[in-house]
Amino acid sequence: MSPRDETVLRIKESARALGIRRNVLVLGISSAIGTFSNMLWIFFLPIVLNAEGAGALEIGLLYSASTLLQTLLMMPSGSFVDKYGRKTSILFGGLVQFSSVLLLATIPAPLVAALAYILFSGGGVLNELGRTALITESVPSEQLAVSFGSWKTMAGSIAAVAPVLGGFIIQTQGMRQVLFVSSGLLLAALFLRAALLRETFKPESSTPKLAKSRLFQLRNLPELRALLQQRSFLLFAVAYGIYNALLFQSSFVIPLYSQSVLELSPLQIGSMFSIFVVFDALLALPYGKLADHFGHTRTILVSWVAEMGWMMVFAYSTSPLAALIAFSLWVAFGSLDGPALQAVLGTLTKTERRGFSLGFFNTFALAIVIPAELVTGALYSISGRLPFFANLLLDLVALGLFLSFLKSHRSEPSNQFRQSDSELLV
């Protein structure tokens, strides 16, 4: 074997050890382009809307409307993923997101901006469900967490500089130029996925009439009834929803708080969110390996407890530097549970109904979040720190529900959960 062949073989072996297969690689590269494009502008949208005269309550209403649309789309989108395939769903979701950003750039009126963002969020639903199902079916089950970690690391590999770059462009030239660049990058990622992704699940064949029934007449689906009978599954969904309900590192309140309380410029806020991208994405791979070794649910527990503590330290920071350090650690521990949660969701579902089950889980979780952004905006209007205290209270409730989920599943055998995945709950 030549030295070149040996090098190629070592690269392939290393990639397999990291759970990187063809689809994971293609999704990682294309997601790197898409993530970079989104990070250019998405953190600054609340500041731009605030400058146009929208208050925290109005901005919260916009984000709540976005969450409502995501919730309404989750279950039919999950059925769409099972009906028409994982790749088709990813491509259609990407097309919707590209179109919405282009609309946002072309017609910068506040009302159009709000509608475009809501549309953008809706396209992300199909993208997320299709991607999760595709990765789950592209790698061995024992490598799921590390595969999701590898994908997320690739997705964020070049995005760390995007918030800084976006903040600089917005500060010097305005938001519109950033949005045109973003739409072009999203189109490039869409073409890459269309050309190179491979479908992992053959869509079921049925007539258009049956397709309509499966997509919209959800009460007739036996899968829905089976999921509703799983107390442990519902506990997990409620715990996840409550934990993420009110405040998180990418919440619209954070840039508003950073600007009004910490008096940071767009460039400085961009630097802060660049740290967010670094910790959230580039640590995903070691976090995935840690979760596979340490245990997925143990990793989630450690992440949640540590995240609560550093969130409150950030809220009471007395200087920009202290806030930056606290925010970094808040993000670092908050991102720890990412690959573990994806692995749990992927392995708790049956292949032939994975899209629907993921859609149901996210619908249940998002239903709790619908009023959250509106509540967050109202609390922030009263006091900048009040959302942090409310979030701490909800996080403690979620932690208790998560512990109940572990106890419930140990005593509730279910065919919804595969026997080989019992280690998740150790």
C-alpha positions in Angstrom: 0.0 0.0 0.0 1.4 3.4 -1.0 1.8 6.2 1.5 -1.0 8.1 -0.2 -3.4 5.1 0.2 -2.4 4.7 3.9 -3.1 8.4 4.5 -6.5 8.1 2.8 -7.3 4.9 4.9 -6.3 6.7 8.1 -8.6 9.6 7.3 -11.5 7.2 6.6 -10.9 5.4 9.8 -10.7 8.6 11.8 -13.9 9.8 10.2 -15.7 6.6 11.0 -14.5 6.8 14.6 -16.1 10.3 14.8 -19.4 9.0 13.3 -18.9 10.9 10.1 -20.5 9.1 7.1 -21.3 10.7 3.7 -24.6 12.2 4.8 -23.2 13.6 8.0 -20.3 15.1 6.0 -22.5 16.7 3.4 -24.9 18.0 6.1 -21.9 19.3 8.1 -20.4 21.3 5.2 -23.7 22.6 3.9 -24.8 23.5 7.5 -21.5 25.4 8.0 -22.5 27.6 5.0 -26.1 28.0 6.2 -25.2 28.6 9.9 -22.6 31.2 8.9 -25.3 33.0 6.8 -27.8 33.0 9.6 -25.4 34.1 12.3 -24.6 37.2 10.2 -28.0 38.7 11.1 -30.3 36.7 13.4 -28.9 37.9 16.7 -29.2 41.5 15.7 -32.9 41.3 14.6 -34.2 42.4 18.1 -31.9 45.4 18.1 -33.0 46.4 14.6 -36.6 46.0 15.4 -36.1 48.0 18.7 -34.5 50.8 16.7 -37.6 50.8 14.4 -39.7 51.5 17.4 -40.7 48.0 18.6 -40.6 47.5 22.4 -39.7 44.3 24.2 -43.3 43.3 24.5 -43.9 43.7 20.7 -40.7 41.8 19.9 -41.7 39.1 22.3 -45.1 38.9 20.4 -43.2 38.3 17.2 -41.1 35.5 18.6 -44.2 33.9 20.2 -45.9 34.0 16.8 -42.9 32.3 15.3 -43.0 29.6 18.0 -46.7 29.1 17.4 -46.2 28.5 13.7 -43.4 26.0 14.5 -45.7 24.2 16.9 -48.5 24.0 14.4 -46.2 22.7 11.7 -44.3 20.1 13.8 -46.6 17.1 13.6 -47.7 17.6 9.9 -44.0 18.2 9.1 -43.0 15.0 10.9 -45.5 13.1 8.8 -44.2 14.9 5.7 -40.7 13.6 6.5 -42.0 10.1 6.7 -44.2 10.5 3.6 -41.9 12.1 1.2 -38.4 11.3 2.6 -35.7 12.9 4.7 -33.8 14.6 1.8 -36.9 16.1 0.2 -37.9 17.6 3.6 -34.5 19.1 4.1 -34.5 20.7 0.6 -38.0 22.1 0.9 -37.3 23.6 4.3 -34.1 25.1 3.0 -36.0 26.6 0.0 -38.5 28.3 2.4 -35.7 29.7 4.5 -33.8 31.1 1.5 -37.0 32.7 0.2 -37.8 34.3 3.5 -34.4 35.9 4.0 -34.5 37.2 0.4 -37.9 38.7 1.2 -36.6 40.3 4.4 -33.7 41.9 2.4 -35.9 43.1 -0.5 -38.8 44.6 1.5 -37.4 45.9 4.8 -40.7 47.2 6.2 -41.3 46.2 9.9 -44.4 44.2 9.2 -42.8 42.3 6.2 -39.8 41.7 8.4 -41.9 40.1 11.1 -43.8 37.9 8.5 -40.5 36.9 6.9 -39.0 35.9 10.2 -42.0 33.8 11.0 -41.7 32.1 7.6 -38.0 31.5 8.2 -38.8 29.8 11.4 -41.4 27.6 9.7 -38.9 26.4 7.1 -36.5 25.5 9.9 -39.0 22.9 11.2 -38.8 20.7 8.1 -35.1 21.2 8.0 -34.6 20.1 11.6 -36.8 17.0 11.5 -35.4 15.8 8.2 -31.9 16.3 9.3 -32.3 14.6 12.7 -33.9 11.5 11.0 -31.3 11.5 8.2 -28.3 11.5 10.6 -30.0 8.9 12.9 -30.4 6.5 10.0 -26.9 7.2 8.5 -24.8 5.9 11.4 -24.7 3.0 13.9 -26.7 3.6 17.0 -23.7 3.4 19.3 -22.2 6.5 17.5 -25.3 8.7 17.5 -24.2 11.3 20.0 -20.7 11.6 18.5 -22.2 11.8 15.0 -24.5 14.7 16.1 -21.5 16.3 17.8 -19.4 16.0 14.6 -22.2 17.5 12.5 -22.7 20.4 14.9 -19.0 21.0 15.1 -18.8 21.2 11.3 -21.9 23.3 11.2 -20.3 25.9 13.5 -16.8 25.6 12.2 -16.8 28.9 10.3 -19.7 30.6 12.0 -17.8 31.9 14.9 -16.7 35.0 13.0 -20.1 35.6 11.5 -21.7 37.6 14.4 -18.6 39.8 14.6 -18.6 40.3 10.8 -22.4 40.9 10.8 -22.2 43.4 13.7 -19.5 45.3 11.8 -21.4 45.4 8.6 -24.7 46.4 10.3 -22.8 49.1 12.3 -21.2 50.6 9.2 -23.6 49.8 6.3 -26.9 48.5 7.7 -28.9 45.3 7.9 -30.0 45.0 4.3 -26.6 44.2 2.9 -26.1 41.5 5.4 -29.4 39.9 4.4 -28.5 39.8 0.7 -25.2 38.0 1.5 -27.1 35.6 3.8 -29.7 34.7 1.1 -26.9 33.9 -1.4 -25.2 31.6 1.0 -28.4 29.8 1.8 -29.0 29.2 -1.9 -25.4 27.7 -2.2 -26.1 25.3 0.7 -29.4 24.3 -0.9 -27.7 23.3 -4.2 -25.0 21.4 -2.3 -27.5 19.3 -0.4 -29.6 18.7 -3.6 -26.5 17.3 -5.4 -24.9 15.2 -2.7 -27.3 14.0 0.0 -28.5 10.4 -0.2 -31.9 9.4 1.0 -31.9 6.9 3.9 -35.6 6.0 4.0 -37.8 5.0 1.1 -41.0 7.1 1.4 -44.1 5.0 1.7 -46.2 4.7 -1.4 -49.8 5.9 -1.2 -52.4 7.8 -3.1 -52.8 11.6 -2.7 -56.0 11.0 -0.7 -54.1 8.8 1.8 -51.3 11.3 1.9 -53.7 14.0 2.9 -55.1 11.8 5.6 -51.8 11.0 7.0 -50.6 14.6 7.0 -53.6 16.4 8.5 -56.0 13.9 10.1 -53.7 13.2 13.0 -56.4 11.9 15.3 -56.7 8.8 13.1 -53.0 7.9 13.4 -52.3 4.9 15.6 -48.8 6.4 16.2 -50.4 9.4 18.0 -52.4 7.2 20.2 -49.4 5.1 21.1 -47.3 8.1 22.0 -50.0 9.6 24.1 -50.1 6.4 26.1 -46.4 6.7 27.0 -46.2 8.6 30.3 -42.4 8.6 30.3 -42.3 10.0 26.8 -44.7 12.8 27.7 -42.7 13.6 30.9 -39.6 13.9 28.8 -41.3 16.3 26.3 -42.8 18.4 29.1 -39.5 18.6 31.0 -37.6 19.6 27.8 -40.3 22.2 26.9 -40.3 23.8 30.3 -36.6 23.9 30.6 -36.3 25.8 27.2 -39.5 27.8 27.7 -38.5 31.2 28.9 -34.9 32.3 28.5 -31.9 30.9 26.7 -28.6 32.2 25.4 -29.9 33.1 22.0 -33.1 34.7 23.3 -34.0 38.1 22.0 -33.7 39.5 25.5 -29.9 38.9 25.7 -28.9 41.4 23.0 -31.4 43.9 24.3 -30.0 43.4 27.9 -26.5 43.7 26.6 -27.2 46.9 24.7 -29.4 48.7 27.3 -27.9 47.5 30.6 -24.3 46.6 29.7 -24.1 49.4 27.0 -22.4 47.2 24.4 -22.1 48.2 20.7 -23.3 45.9 17.9 -19.7 44.9 17.3 -19.2 44.0 21.0 -22.5 42.1 21.0 -21.4 40.3 17.9 -18.2 39.3 19.7 -20.2 37.9 22.6 -22.3 35.8 20.3 -19.2 34.6 18.4 -18.2 33.1 21.7 -21.7 31.6 21.8 -21.1 29.9 18.4 -17.7 28.6 19.4 -18.9 27.0 22.6 -22.2 25.8 21.2 -20.8 24.3 18.0 -17.1 23.6 18.3 -17.5 21.8 21.6 -20.3 19.6 20.3 -17.9 16.9 19.2 -16.1 16.4 22.5 -19.5 16.8 24.2 -20.8 14.0 22.0 -18.0 11.7 22.9 -18.4 12.6 26.6 -22.1 11.8 26.4 -21.6 8.4 24.7 -19.0 7.5 27.4 -20.6 9.2 30.5 -24.2 8.4 29.7 -26.7 10.6 27.9 -29.1 11.4 30.7 -26.2 12.0 33.2 -24.8 14.5 30.8 -28.1 16.2 30.5 -28.4 16.5 34.3 -24.9 18.0 34.7 -25.6 20.4 31.9 -28.9 21.7 33.3 -27.7 22.2 36.9 -24.5 24.1 35.8 -26.3 26.2 33.3 -28.7 27.5 35.9 -25.9 28.7 38.1 -23.9 30.5 35.4 -27.1 32.1 34.0 -27.6 33.9 37.4 -24.0 34.9 37.5 -24.4 36.6 34.1 -27.6 38.4 35.3 -25.6 39.9 38.2 -22.4 40.7 36.4 -21.1 44.1 37.3 -18.9 44.8 34.2 -18.8 43.9 30.5 -15.8 41.6 31.1 -17.5 39.7 33.9 -20.6 39.4 31.8 -18.6 38.1 28.9 -16.9 35.4 31.1 -20.2 34.4 32.7 -22.0 34.3 29.4 -19.2 32.0 28.0 -19.6 29.6 30.8 -23.4 29.7 30.6 -23.1 28.8 27.0 -20.4 26.1 27.6 -22.5 24.2 30.1 -25.8 24.9 28.3 -24.4 23.3 25.1 -23.2 20.2 27.0 -26.6 18.6 26.7 -27.1 19.1 22.9 -25.6 15.9 21.4 -27.1 13.9 24.3 -30.6 15.2 23.7 -30.4 14.5 20.0 -29.2 11.0 20.7 -32.0 10.3 23.1 -34.6 11.6 20.7 -33.1 9.6 17.8 -33.0 6.3 19.6 -36.4 6.5 21.3 -38.2 6.3 18.0 -39.0 3.7 15.4 -37.4 4.1 12.0 -40.7 3.9 10.0 -42.3 6.7 12.1 -39.3 8.6 13.3 -40.3 11.9 11.6 -43.8 11.8 13.1 -42.5 10.9 16.6 -39.9 13.7 16.5 -42.6 16.1 15.2 -44.9 15.1 18.1 -42.1 15.5 20.7 -41.3 19.0 19.4 -45.0 19.9 19.1 -45.5 19.0 22.7 -42.4 20.8 23.9 -43.0 23.9 21.8 -46.6 24.2 22.9 -45.3 25.2 26.3 -43.0 27.8 24.7 -45.7 29.6 22.7 -46.4 32.3 25.2 -42.9 32.3 26.6 -41.3 35.0 24.4 -44.3 37.3 25.1 -44.0 36.7 28.8 -40.3 37.3 28.6 -40.8 40.6 26.9 -43.4 41.6 29.5 -41.1 40.7 32.4 -38.2 42.5 30.7 -40.3 45.6 30.4 -40.8 45.6 34.2 -37.2 44.7 35.1 -34.2 43.6 33.1 -33.3 40.8 35.6 -36.8 39.5 36.1 -36.7 37.0 33.2 -33.7 35.4 34.7 -35.4 34.7 38.0 -38.5 33.4 36.3 -36.4 31.1 34.1 -34.5 29.8 37.2 -37.9 28.8 38.7 -39.0 27.0 35.6 -35.7 25.2 35.2 -36.0 23.8 38.7 -39.5 22.5 37.8 -38.1 21.0 34.6 -35.3 19.3 36.5 -37.8 17.6 38.8 -39.9 16.4 35.8 -36.8 15.0 34.2 -36.0 13.0 37.3 -39.6 11.8 37.3 -39.1 10.8 33.6 -36.1 8.6 34.5 -38.0 6.9 37.4 -41.1 6.5 35.2 -39.4 4.8 32.4 -37.5 2.4 34.6 -40.9 1.1 35.8 -42.8 1.4 32.5 -41.6 -1.0 29.8 -42.7 0.3 26.4 -42.3 -0.8 22.8 -41.8 2.8 21.8 -38.3 2.6 23.4 -35.9 0.1 22.0 -34.5 -2.4 24.4 -31.0 -1.7 23.2 -31.2 1.9 24.4 -31.8 1.1 28.1 -28.4 2.4 28.8 -29.7 5.9 28.2 -31.4 5.9 31.5 -28.5 4.7 33.6 
